[in-house]
């Protein structure tokens, strides 16, 4: 067979193999961790591949959200359950 055709065949197979390895690395290294992080209601930073836990500003400052409905909505938004209300 023509050696040029054999050489081109090997080149295209090598390009195909490198592309497949790149896709697998992307899926395992970035796409799957991002999906797991999103399902856990956390923040994903794709640049440094970090899954961060969101916190409320009131957790840092100590000032509590006074409206119970607003506090429950804020806790739900970051994936934390609202604390149980004491029964009288």
C-alpha positions in Angstrom: 0.0 0.0 0.0 1.1 3.6 -0.4 3.2 4.7 2.6 1.5 8.1 2.6 -1.9 6.6 3.2 -0.5 4.4 6.0 1.2 7.4 7.6 -2.0 9.5 7.4 -4.0 6.6 8.9 -1.7 6.5 11.9 -1.8 10.3 12.3 -5.6 10.4 12.3 -5.9 7.5 14.7 -3.4 9.2 17.0 -5.5 12.5 16.9 -8.7 10.5 17.6 -7.1 8.8 20.6 -5.7 12.0 22.0 -9.2 13.7 21.6 -10.8 10.8 23.4 -8.4 10.9 26.3 -9.0 14.7 26.5 -12.8 14.1 26.7 -12.4 11.5 29.4 -10.1 13.8 31.4 -12.6 16.7 31.1 -15.5 14.5 32.2 -13.7 13.0 35.2 -11.8 16.1 36.3 -14.4 18.8 35.7 -17.9 17.8 34.6 -18.6 15.0 37.1 -17.3 16.9 40.2 -19.3 20.0 39.1 -22.5 18.0 38.8 -21.9 16.4 42.2 -21.2 19.8 43.7 -24.4 21.4 42.2 -26.5 18.5 43.4 -25.2 19.1 47.0 -26.3 22.8 46.7 -22.7 24.1 46.9 -20.7 26.5 44.8 -18.4 25.1 42.1 -15.3 27.0 41.0 -14.2 25.6 37.7 -10.9 27.5 37.6 -9.5 25.9 40.8 -11.9 22.9 40.8 -13.1 23.7 44.3 -16.5 22.8 45.7 -17.2 25.5 48.3 -19.9 25.5 51.0 -22.0 28.7 50.9 -22.6 30.5 54.1 -25.0 33.1 55.2 -23.8 36.6 55.9 -25.5 36.4 59.3 -23.3 33.4 60.2 -20.2 35.7 59.8 -21.5 38.9 61.2 -23.7 37.5 64.0 -26.7 39.6 63.0 -29.6 37.2 62.6 -32.4 37.5 60.0 -35.3 38.6 62.0 -38.1 37.5 59.7 -38.6 33.8 60.1 -39.9 33.3 56.6 -36.9 35.1 55.1 -34.5 33.1 57.3 -36.1 29.8 56.3 -35.9 30.8 52.6 -32.2 31.8 52.9 -31.4 28.5 54.6 -33.2 26.6 52.0 -31.4 28.4 49.2 -28.0 27.2 50.6 -29.2 23.7 51.3 -29.4 23.8 55.1 -32.6 22.8 56.9 -34.4 25.5 58.9 -34.0 25.0 62.6 -37.1 23.7 64.3 -39.2 26.2 66.1 -39.6 25.7 69.9 -43.1 24.5 70.8 -44.8 26.6 73.5 
